[in-house]
Amino acid sequence: MMQQIKQLLFILLIALTITHCNDLKSSEDAELYFEGEVTYMEIEGGFWAIETDQETYEPTNLPSEFQKDGLEVTVSANVEENIDSYRMVGPIIRIVDITKR
């Protein structure tokens, strides 16, 4: 019985390690790394953007817990080359990783 528990814990540890490594690889593969401020823009019915000193980004997948006007964040993302937006505020991005600052 104890041996089975040890094997199960070992398998669980391996699964968690693989999952964590995949997440790290995704963040490393991101094209952009920046710090900015989440902003709600009233243009064209309203949407969430992330503003930096140099650029405004339009994320396609900003998690709801980060949809807070004025929230300072650190972002890794990829530019969505094949997506157009009628808002035209800046590059459209897909967030790979986002954290509060």
Backbone atoms as SQL, in Angstrom:
CREATE TABLE atoms (id INTEGER PRIMARY KEY, chain TEXT, resi INTEGER, resn TEXT, atom TEXT, x REAL, y REAL, z REAL);
INSERT INTO atoms VALUES
  (1, 'A', 1, 'MET', 'N', 0.830, -1.194, 0.000),
  (2, 'A', 1, 'MET', 'CA', 0.000, 0.000, 0.000),
  (3, 'A', 1, 'MET', 'C', 0.876, 1.260, 0.000),
  (4, 'A', 2, 'MET', 'N', 1.894, 1.300, 0.855),
  (5, 'A', 2, 'MET', 'CA', 2.781, 2.448, 0.934),
  (6, 'A', 2, 'MET', 'C', 3.537, 2.634, -0.387),
  (7, 'A', 3, 'GLN', 'N', 3.926, 1.542, -1.015),
  (8, 'A', 3, 'GLN', 'CA', 4.630, 1.598, -2.294),
  (9, 'A', 3, 'GLN', 'C', 3.735, 2.216, -3.370),
  (10, 'A', 4, 'GLN', 'N', 2.457, 1.880, -3.382),
  (11, 'A', 4, 'GLN', 'CA', 1.522, 2.433, -4.357),
  (12, 'A', 4, 'GLN', 'C', 1.354, 3.946, -4.146),
  (13, 'A', 5, 'ILE', 'N', 1.308, 4.378, -2.914),
  (14, 'A', 5, 'ILE', 'CA', 1.180, 5.806, -2.609),
  (15, 'A', 5, 'ILE', 'C', 2.425, 6.546, -3.095),
  (16, 'A', 6, 'LYS', 'N', 3.603, 5.963, -2.862),
  (17, 'A', 6, 'LYS', 'CA', 4.848, 6.582, -3.324),
  (18, 'A', 6, 'LYS', 'C', 4.866, 6.698, -4.850),
  (19, 'A', 7, 'GLN', 'N', 4.412, 5.634, -5.527),
  (20, 'A', 7, 'GLN', 'CA', 4.383, 5.666, -6.991),
  (21, 'A', 7, 'GLN', 'C', 3.405, 6.730, -7.488),
  (22, 'A', 8, 'LEU', 'N', 2.256, 6.826, -6.862),
  (23, 'A', 8, 'LEU', 'CA', 1.252, 7.814, -7.244),
  (24, 'A', 8, 'LEU', 'C', 1.781, 9.237, -7.039),
  (25, 'A', 9, 'LEU', 'N', 2.439, 9.476, -5.915),
  (26, 'A', 9, 'LEU', 'CA', 3.016, 10.794, -5.654),
  (27, 'A', 9, 'LEU', 'C', 4.123, 11.122, -6.656),
  (28, 'A', 10, 'PHE', 'N', 4.920, 10.135, -7.017),
  (29, 'A', 10, 'PHE', 'CA', 5.973, 10.337, -8.001),
  (30, 'A', 10, 'PHE', 'C', 5.383, 10.709, -9.362),
  (31, 'A', 11, 'ILE', 'N', 4.342, 10.016, -9.772),
  (32, 'A', 11, 'ILE', 'CA', 3.678, 10.308, -11.047),
  (33, 'A', 11, 'ILE', 'C', 3.070, 11.709, -11.021),
  (34, 'A', 12, 'LEU', 'N', 2.469, 12.058, -9.901),
  (35, 'A', 12, 'LEU', 'CA', 1.886, 13.391, -9.753),
  (36, 'A', 12, 'LEU', 'C', 2.962, 14.468, -9.841),
  (37, 'A', 13, 'LEU', 'N', 4.088, 14.235, -9.217),
  (38, 'A', 13, 'LEU', 'CA', 5.200, 15.180, -9.265),
  (39, 'A', 13, 'LEU', 'C', 5.709, 15.354, -10.693),
  (40, 'A', 14, 'ILE', 'N', 5.823, 14.288, -11.428),
  (41, 'A', 14, 'ILE', 'CA', 6.265, 14.356, -12.822),
  (42, 'A', 14, 'ILE', 'C', 5.257, 15.143, -13.663),
  (43, 'A', 15, 'ALA', 'N', 3.971, 14.874, -13.466),
  (44, 'A', 15, 'ALA', 'CA', 2.927, 15.578, -14.222),
  (45, 'A', 15, 'ALA', 'C', 2.957, 17.076, -13.941),
  (46, 'A', 16, 'LEU', 'N', 3.128, 17.454, -12.686),
  (47, 'A', 16, 'LEU', 'CA', 3.190, 18.870, -12.335),
  (48, 'A', 16, 'LEU', 'C', 4.429, 19.536, -12.924),
  (49, 'A', 17, 'THR', 'N', 5.545, 18.833, -12.924),
  (50, 'A', 17, 'THR', 'CA', 6.783, 19.369, -13.486),
  (51, 'A', 17, 'THR', 'C', 6.629, 19.588, -14.987),
  (52, 'A', 18, 'ILE', 'N', 6.061, 18.640, -15.679),
  (53, 'A', 18, 'ILE', 'CA', 5.853, 18.771, -17.130),
  (54, 'A', 18, 'ILE', 'C', 4.923, 19.939, -17.425),
  (55, 'A', 19, 'THR', 'N', 3.844, 20.059, -16.681),
  (56, 'A', 19, 'THR', 'CA', 2.895, 21.158, -16.879),
  (57, 'A', 19, 'THR', 'C', 3.584, 22.496, -16.644),
  (58, 'A', 20, 'HIS', 'N', 4.358, 22.614, -15.586),
  (59, 'A', 20, 'HIS', 'CA', 5.052, 23.863, -15.285),
  (60, 'A', 20, 'HIS', 'C', 6.086, 24.190, -16.358),
  (61, 'A', 21, 'CYS', 'N', 6.796, 23.213, -16.845),
  (62, 'A', 21, 'CYS', 'CA', 7.795, 23.444, -17.889),
  (63, 'A', 21, 'CYS', 'C', 7.126, 23.918, -19.174),
  (64, 'A', 22, 'ASN', 'N', 5.963, 23.368, -19.512),
  (65, 'A', 22, 'ASN', 'CA', 5.238, 23.813, -20.697),
  (66, 'A', 22, 'ASN', 'C', 4.830, 25.272, -20.569),
  (67, 'A', 23, 'ASP', 'N', 4.394, 25.696, -19.394),
  (68, 'A', 23, 'ASP', 'CA', 4.018, 27.085, -19.169),
  (69, 'A', 23, 'ASP', 'C', 5.223, 27.994, -19.336),
  (70, 'A', 24, 'LEU', 'N', 6.358, 27.599, -18.804),
  (71, 'A', 24, 'LEU', 'CA', 7.558, 28.407, -18.935),
  (72, 'A', 24, 'LEU', 'C', 7.979, 28.513, -20.394),
  (73, 'A', 25, 'LYS', 'N', 7.875, 27.436, -21.125),
  (74, 'A', 25, 'LYS', 'CA', 8.250, 27.458, -22.528),
  (75, 'A', 25, 'LYS', 'C', 7.366, 28.420, -23.291),
  (76, 'A', 26, 'SER', 'N', 6.080, 28.448, -22.994),
  (77, 'A', 26, 'SER', 'CA', 5.170, 29.364, -23.664),
  (78, 'A', 26, 'SER', 'C', 5.572, 30.802, -23.414),
  (79, 'A', 27, 'SER', 'N', 5.908, 31.140, -22.174),
  (80, 'A', 27, 'SER', 'CA', 6.314, 32.509, -21.857),
  (81, 'A', 27, 'SER', 'C', 7.608, 32.874, -22.562),
  (82, 'A', 28, 'GLU', 'N', 8.526, 31.933, -22.662),
  (83, 'A', 28, 'GLU', 'CA', 9.795, 32.202, -23.334),
  (84, 'A', 28, 'GLU', 'C', 9.598, 32.410, -24.821),
  (85, 'A', 29, 'ASP', 'N', 8.563, 31.815, -25.392),
  (86, 'A', 29, 'ASP', 'CA', 8.300, 31.938, -26.822),
  (87, 'A', 29, 'ASP', 'C', 7.572, 33.230, -27.181),
  (88, 'A', 30, 'ALA', 'N', 7.192, 34.029, -26.213),
  (89, 'A', 30, 'ALA', 'CA', 6.473, 35.266, -26.485),
  (90, 'A', 30, 'ALA', 'C', 7.362, 36.263, -27.222),
  (91, 'A', 31, 'GLU', 'N', 6.747, 37.039, -28.111),
  (92, 'A', 31, 'GLU', 'CA', 7.469, 38.041, -28.892),
  (93, 'A', 31, 'GLU', 'C', 7.668, 39.337, -28.116),
  (94, 'A', 32, 'LEU', 'N', 6.723, 39.675, -27.259),
  (95, 'A', 32, 'LEU', 'CA', 6.742, 40.953, -26.550),
  (96, 'A', 32, 'LEU', 'C', 6.792, 40.746, -25.047),
  (97, 'A', 33, 'TYR', 'N', 7.526, 41.605, -24.365),
  (98, 'A', 33, 'TYR', 'CA', 7.543, 41.651, -22.911),
  (99, 'A', 33, 'TYR', 'C', 7.452, 43.129, -22.553),
  (100, 'A', 34, 'PHE', 'N', 6.448, 43.512, -21.773),
  (101, 'A', 34, 'PHE', 'CA', 6.313, 44.921, -21.433),
  (102, 'A', 34, 'PHE', 'C', 5.524, 45.100, -20.139),
  (103, 'A', 35, 'GLU', 'N', 5.664, 46.292, -19.576),
  (104, 'A', 35, 'GLU', 'CA', 4.863, 46.699, -18.430),
  (105, 'A', 35, 'GLU', 'C', 3.918, 47.778, -18.914),
  (106, 'A', 36, 'GLY', 'N', 2.690, 47.735, -18.420),
  (107, 'A', 36, 'GLY', 'CA', 1.713, 48.720, -18.855),
  (108, 'A', 36, 'GLY', 'C', 0.570, 48.845, -17.873),
  (109, 'A', 37, 'GLU', 'N', -0.439, 49.585, -18.294),
  (110, 'A', 37, 'GLU', 'CA', -1.613, 49.838, -17.463),
  (111, 'A', 37, 'GLU', 'C', -2.863, 49.443, -18.237),
  (112, 'A', 38, 'VAL', 'N', -3.701, 48.643, -17.609),
  (113, 'A', 38, 'VAL', 'CA', -4.966, 48.239, -18.218),
  (114, 'A', 38, 'VAL', 'C', -5.882, 49.462, -18.246),
  (115, 'A', 39, 'THR', 'N', -6.503, 49.686, -19.392),
  (116, 'A', 39, 'THR', 'CA', -7.369, 50.844, -19.569),
  (117, 'A', 39, 'THR', 'C', -8.629, 50.431, -20.298),
  (118, 'A', 40, 'TYR', 'N', -9.767, 50.937, -19.833),
  (119, 'A', 40, 'TYR', 'CA', -11.018, 50.724, -20.566),
  (120, 'A', 40, 'TYR', 'C', -11.197, 51.889, -21.508),
  (121, 'A', 41, 'MET', 'N', -11.301, 51.592, -22.800),
  (122, 'A', 41, 'MET', 'CA', -11.447, 52.640, -23.817),
  (123, 'A', 41, 'MET', 'C', -12.887, 52.650, -24.317),
  (124, 'A', 42, 'GLU', 'N', -13.443, 53.832, -24.434),
  (125, 'A', 42, 'GLU', 'CA', -14.838, 54.012, -24.834),
  (126, 'A', 42, 'GLU', 'C', -15.049, 53.969, -26.349),
  (127, 'A', 43, 'ILE', 'N', -14.012, 53.728, -27.113),
  (128, 'A', 43, 'ILE', 'CA', -14.095, 53.716, -28.574),
  (129, 'A', 43, 'ILE', 'C', -14.922, 52.526, -29.054),
  (130, 'A', 44, 'GLU', 'N', -15.776, 52.749, -30.034),
  (131, 'A', 44, 'GLU', 'CA', -16.527, 51.682, -30.711),
  (132, 'A', 44, 'GLU', 'C', -17.213, 50.716, -29.754),
  (133, 'A', 45, 'GLY', 'N', -17.932, 51.224, -28.784),
  (134, 'A', 45, 'GLY', 'CA', -18.676, 50.374, -27.862),
  (135, 'A', 45, 'GLY', 'C', -17.904, 49.967, -26.625),
  (136, 'A', 46, 'GLY', 'N', -16.622, 50.302, -26.569),
  (137, 'A', 46, 'GLY', 'CA', -15.813, 50.023, -25.389),
  (138, 'A', 46, 'GLY', 'C', -15.058, 48.707, -25.469),
  (139, 'A', 47, 'PHE', 'N', -13.836, 48.727, -24.961),
  (140, 'A', 47, 'PHE', 'CA', -13.007, 47.519, -24.916),
  (141, 'A', 47, 'PHE', 'C', -11.845, 47.766, -23.970),
  (142, 'A', 48, 'TRP', 'N', -11.163, 46.689, -23.595),
  (143, 'A', 48, 'TRP', 'CA', -9.996, 46.764, -22.708),
  (144, 'A', 48, 'TRP', 'C', -8.732, 46.827, -23.546),
  (145, 'A', 49, 'ALA', 'N', -7.817, 47.693, -23.145),
  (146, 'A', 49, 'ALA', 'CA', -6.519, 47.830, -23.799),
  (147, 'A', 49, 'ALA', 'C', -5.446, 47.854, -22.716),
  (148, 'A', 50, 'ILE', 'N', -4.205, 47.714, -23.142),
  (149, 'A', 50, 'ILE', 'CA', -3.063, 47.855, -22.234),
  (150, 'A', 50, 'ILE', 'C', -2.167, 48.936, -22.830),
  (151, 'A', 51, 'GLU', 'N', -1.944, 49.997, -22.060),
  (152, 'A', 51, 'GLU', 'CA', -1.148, 51.125, -22.530),
  (153, 'A', 51, 'GLU', 'C', 0.235, 51.125, -21.888),
  (154, 'A', 52, 'THR', 'N', 1.235, 51.418, -22.700),
  (155, 'A', 52, 'THR', 'CA', 2.596, 51.662, -22.212),
  (156, 'A', 52, 'THR', 'C', 2.947, 53.099, -22.580),
  (157, 'A', 53, 'ASP', 'N', 4.151, 53.526, -22.242),
  (158, 'A', 53, 'ASP', 'CA', 4.586, 54.864, -22.628),
  (159, 'A', 53, 'ASP', 'C', 4.727, 54.992, -24.149),
  (160, 'A', 54, 'GLN', 'N', 5.021, 53.882, -24.819),
  (161, 'A', 54, 'GLN', 'CA', 5.273, 53.919, -26.254),
  (162, 'A', 54, 'GLN', 'C', 4.122, 53.416, -27.126),
  (163, 'A', 55, 'GLU', 'N', 3.232, 52.578, -26.586),
  (164, 'A', 55, 'GLU', 'CA', 2.262, 51.880, -27.431),
  (165, 'A', 55, 'GLU', 'C', 0.992, 51.561, -26.664),
  (166, 'A', 56, 'THR', 'N', -0.092, 51.393, -27.408),
  (167, 'A', 56, 'THR', 'CA', -1.338, 50.866, -26.855),
  (168, 'A', 56, 'THR', 'C', -1.601, 49.535, -27.542),
  (169, 'A', 57, 'TYR', 'N', -1.847, 48.491, -26.743),
  (170, 'A', 57, 'TYR', 'CA', -2.092, 47.154, -27.276),
  (171, 'A', 57, 'TYR', 'C', -3.539, 46.769, -27.063),
  (172, 'A', 58, 'GLU', 'N', -4.085, 46.041, -28.026),
  (173, 'A', 58, 'GLU', 'CA', -5.445, 45.529, -27.927),
  (174, 'A', 58, 'GLU', 'C', -5.389, 44.010, -27.730),
  (175, 'A', 59, 'PRO', 'N', -5.532, 43.545, -26.479),
  (176, 'A', 59, 'PRO', 'CA', -5.448, 42.095, -26.237),
  (177, 'A', 59, 'PRO', 'C', -6.738, 41.384, -26.642),
  (178, 'A', 60, 'THR', 'N', -6.574, 40.184, -27.181),
  (179, 'A', 60, 'THR', 'CA', -7.734, 39.376, -27.553),
  (180, 'A', 60, 'THR', 'C', -8.218, 38.495, -26.401),
  (181, 'A', 61, 'ASN', 'N', -7.377, 38.340, -25.379),
  (182, 'A', 61, 'ASN', 'CA', -7.699, 37.373, -24.326),
  (183, 'A', 61, 'ASN', 'C', -7.329, 37.883, -22.926),
  (184, 'A', 62, 'LEU', 'N', -7.654, 39.133, -22.624),
  (185, 'A', 62, 'LEU', 'CA', -7.379, 39.675, -21.296),
  (186, 'A', 62, 'LEU', 'C', -8.288, 38.987, -20.283),
  (187, 'A', 63, 'PRO', 'N', -7.726, 38.247, -19.312),
  (188, 'A', 63, 'PRO', 'CA', -8.550, 37.545, -18.328),
  (189, 'A', 63, 'PRO', 'C', -9.426, 38.527, -17.525),
  (190, 'A', 64, 'SER', 'N', -10.602, 38.095, -17.152),
  (191, 'A', 64, 'SER', 'CA', -11.555, 38.963, -16.459),
  (192, 'A', 64, 'SER', 'C', -10.993, 39.530, -15.163),
  (193, 'A', 65, 'GLU', 'N', -10.147, 38.792, -14.456),
  (194, 'A', 65, 'GLU', 'CA', -9.595, 39.291, -13.202),
  (195, 'A', 65, 'GLU', 'C', -8.606, 40.447, -13.415),
  (196, 'A', 66, 'PHE', 'N', -8.186, 40.681, -14.673),
  (197, 'A', 66, 'PHE', 'CA', -7.289, 41.781, -14.996),
  (198, 'A', 66, 'PHE', 'C', -8.030, 42.947, -15.668),
  (199, 'A', 67, 'GLN', 'N', -9.325, 42.819, -15.830),
  (200, 'A', 67, 'GLN', 'CA', -10.115, 43.866, -16.462),
  (201, 'A', 67, 'GLN', 'C', -10.518, 44.906, -15.415),
  (202, 'A', 68, 'LYS', 'N', -9.502, 45.672, -14.980),
  (203, 'A', 68, 'LYS', 'CA', -9.677, 46.713, -13.970),
  (204, 'A', 68, 'LYS', 'C', -8.944, 47.955, -14.450),
  (205, 'A', 69, 'ASP', 'N', -9.677, 49.028, -14.676),
  (206, 'A', 69, 'ASP', 'CA', -9.092, 50.271, -15.171),
  (207, 'A', 69, 'ASP', 'C', -8.002, 50.762, -14.222),
  (208, 'A', 70, 'GLY', 'N', -6.829, 51.027, -14.768),
  (209, 'A', 70, 'GLY', 'CA', -5.709, 51.532, -13.981),
  (210, 'A', 70, 'GLY', 'C', -4.804, 50.459, -13.391),
  (211, 'A', 71, 'LEU', 'N', -5.135, 49.190, -13.579),
  (212, 'A', 71, 'LEU', 'CA', -4.321, 48.096, -13.039),
  (213, 'A', 71, 'LEU', 'C', -2.978, 48.040, -13.766),
  (214, 'A', 72, 'GLU', 'N', -1.890, 48.060, -13.009),
  (215, 'A', 72, 'GLU', 'CA', -0.556, 47.964, -13.593),
  (216, 'A', 72, 'GLU', 'C', -0.168, 46.496, -13.723),
  (217, 'A', 73, 'VAL', 'N', 0.315, 46.130, -14.921),
  (218, 'A', 73, 'VAL', 'CA', 0.589, 44.728, -15.226),
  (219, 'A', 73, 'VAL', 'C', 1.928, 44.563, -15.936),
  (220, 'A', 74, 'THR', 'N', 2.448, 43.349, -15.869),
  (221, 'A', 74, 'THR', 'CA', 3.586, 42.917, -16.661),
  (222, 'A', 74, 'THR', 'C', 3.066, 41.842, -17.604),
  (223, 'A', 75, 'VAL', 'N', 3.389, 41.965, -18.891),
  (224, 'A', 75, 'VAL', 'CA', 2.783, 41.116, -19.915),
  (225, 'A', 75, 'VAL', 'C', 3.848, 40.493, -20.805),
  (226, 'A', 76, 'SER', 'N', 3.638, 39.234, -21.147),
  (227, 'A', 76, 'SER', 'CA', 4.345, 38.621, -22.272),
  (228, 'A', 76, 'SER', 'C', 3.255, 38.220, -23.261),
  (229, 'A', 77, 'ALA', 'N', 3.483, 38.505, -24.536),
  (230, 'A', 77, 'ALA', 'CA', 2.426, 38.309, -25.530),
  (231, 'A', 77, 'ALA', 'C', 3.014, 38.100, -26.912),
  (232, 'A', 78, 'ASN', 'N', 2.148, 37.669, -27.811),
  (233, 'A', 78, 'ASN', 'CA', 2.487, 37.533, -29.221),
  (234, 'A', 78, 'ASN', 'C', 1.579, 38.443, -30.030),
  (235, 'A', 79, 'VAL', 'N', 2.111, 39.040, -31.073),
  (236, 'A', 79, 'VAL', 'CA', 1.315, 39.881, -31.962),
  (237, 'A', 79, 'VAL', 'C', 0.466, 38.979, -32.845),
  (238, 'A', 80, 'GLU', 'N', -0.806, 39.315, -32.961),
  (239, 'A', 80, 'GLU', 'CA', -1.736, 38.565, -33.813),
  (240, 'A', 80, 'GLU', 'C', -1.696, 39.186, -35.212),
  (241, 'A', 81, 'GLU', 'N', -0.923, 38.610, -36.097),
  (242, 'A', 81, 'GLU', 'CA', -0.708, 39.173, -37.433),
  (243, 'A', 81, 'GLU', 'C', -1.935, 39.054, -38.337),
  (244, 'A', 82, 'ASN', 'N', -2.734, 38.017, -38.152),
  (245, 'A', 82, 'ASN', 'CA', -3.826, 37.733, -39.083),
  (246, 'A', 82, 'ASN', 'C', -5.195, 38.174, -38.571),
  (247, 'A', 83, 'ILE', 'N', -5.213, 39.083, -37.607),
  (248, 'A', 83, 'ILE', 'CA', -6.472, 39.585, -37.067),
  (249, 'A', 83, 'ILE', 'C', -6.509, 41.090, -37.256),
  (250, 'A', 84, 'ASP', 'N', -7.629, 41.571, -37.763),
  (251, 'A', 84, 'ASP', 'CA', -7.816, 43.008, -37.928),
  (252, 'A', 84, 'ASP', 'C', -8.827, 43.501, -36.907),
  (253, 'A', 85, 'SER', 'N', -8.754, 44.799, -36.615),
  (254, 'A', 85, 'SER', 'CA', -9.695, 45.410, -35.689),
  (255, 'A', 85, 'SER', 'C', -10.115, 46.762, -36.250),
  (256, 'A', 86, 'TYR', 'N', -11.376, 47.081, -36.128),
  (257, 'A', 86, 'TYR', 'CA', -11.861, 48.381, -36.587),
  (258, 'A', 86, 'TYR', 'C', -11.523, 49.479, -35.579),
  (259, 'A', 87, 'ARG', 'N', -11.021, 49.117, -34.416),
  (260, 'A', 87, 'ARG', 'CA', -10.668, 50.113, -33.390),
  (261, 'A', 87, 'ARG', 'C', -9.362, 50.837, -33.719),
  (262, 'A', 88, 'MET', 'N', -8.406, 50.138, -34.286),
  (263, 'A', 88, 'MET', 'CA', -7.128, 50.685, -34.759),
  (264, 'A', 88, 'MET', 'C', -6.407, 51.532, -33.703),
  (265, 'A', 89, 'VAL', 'N', -6.302, 51.005, -32.483),
  (266, 'A', 89, 'VAL', 'CA', -5.585, 51.731, -31.431),
  (267, 'A', 89, 'VAL', 'C', -4.130, 51.302, -31.335),
  (268, 'A', 90, 'GLY', 'N', -3.815, 50.142, -31.857),
  (269, 'A', 90, 'GLY', 'CA', -2.456, 49.626, -31.791),
  (270, 'A', 90, 'GLY', 'C', -2.450, 48.154, -32.135),
  (271, 'A', 91, 'PRO', 'N', -1.309, 47.501, -31.973),
  (272, 'A', 91, 'PRO', 'CA', -1.204, 46.074, -32.305),
  (273, 'A', 91, 'PRO', 'C', -2.176, 45.220, -31.491),
  (274, 'A', 92, 'ILE', 'N', -2.716, 44.224, -32.166),
  (275, 'A', 92, 'ILE', 'CA', -3.576, 43.239, -31.505),
  (276, 'A', 92, 'ILE', 'C', -2.657, 42.133, -30.992),
  (277, 'A', 93, 'ILE', 'N', -2.829, 41.781, -29.719),
  (278, 'A', 93, 'ILE', 'CA', -1.942, 40.783, -29.103),
  (279, 'A', 93, 'ILE', 'C', -2.741, 39.658, -28.461),
  (280, 'A', 94, 'ARG', 'N', -2.093, 38.509, -28.351),
  (281, 'A', 94, 'ARG', 'CA', -2.603, 37.382, -27.572),
  (282, 'A', 94, 'ARG', 'C', -1.666, 37.241, -26.381),
  (283, 'A', 95, 'ILE', 'N', -2.229, 37.399, -25.189),
  (284, 'A', 95, 'ILE', 'CA', -1.446, 37.345, -23.953),
  (285, 'A', 95, 'ILE', 'C', -1.026, 35.905, -23.686),
  (286, 'A', 96, 'VAL', 'N', 0.279, 35.724, -23.419),
  (287, 'A', 96, 'VAL', 'CA', 0.827, 34.425, -23.029),
  (288, 'A', 96, 'VAL', 'C', 0.860, 34.337, -21.511),
  (289, 'A', 97, 'ASP', 'N', 1.288, 35.445, -20.875),
  (290, 'A', 97, 'ASP', 'CA', 1.355, 35.488, -19.414),
  (291, 'A', 97, 'ASP', 'C', 1.141, 36.933, -18.977),
  (292, 'A', 98, 'ILE', 'N', 0.415, 37.103, -17.879),
  (293, 'A', 98, 'ILE', 'CA', 0.167, 38.432, -17.350),
  (294, 'A', 98, 'ILE', 'C', 0.166, 38.354, -15.829),
  (295, 'A', 99, 'THR', 'N', 0.808, 39.328, -15.191),
  (296, 'A', 99, 'THR', 'CA', 0.833, 39.398, -13.732),
  (297, 'A', 99, 'THR', 'C', 0.602, 40.833, -13.306),
  (298, 'A', 100, 'LYS', 'N', 0.061, 40.988, -12.103),
  (299, 'A', 100, 'LYS', 'CA', -0.123, 42.317, -11.522),
  (300, 'A', 100, 'LYS', 'C', 1.221, 42.810, -11.029),
  (301, 'A', 101, 'ARG', 'N', 1.461, 44.124, -11.142),
  (302, 'A', 101, 'ARG', 'CA', 2.698, 44.711, -10.620),
  (303, 'A', 101, 'ARG', 'C', 2.436, 45.305, -9.265);
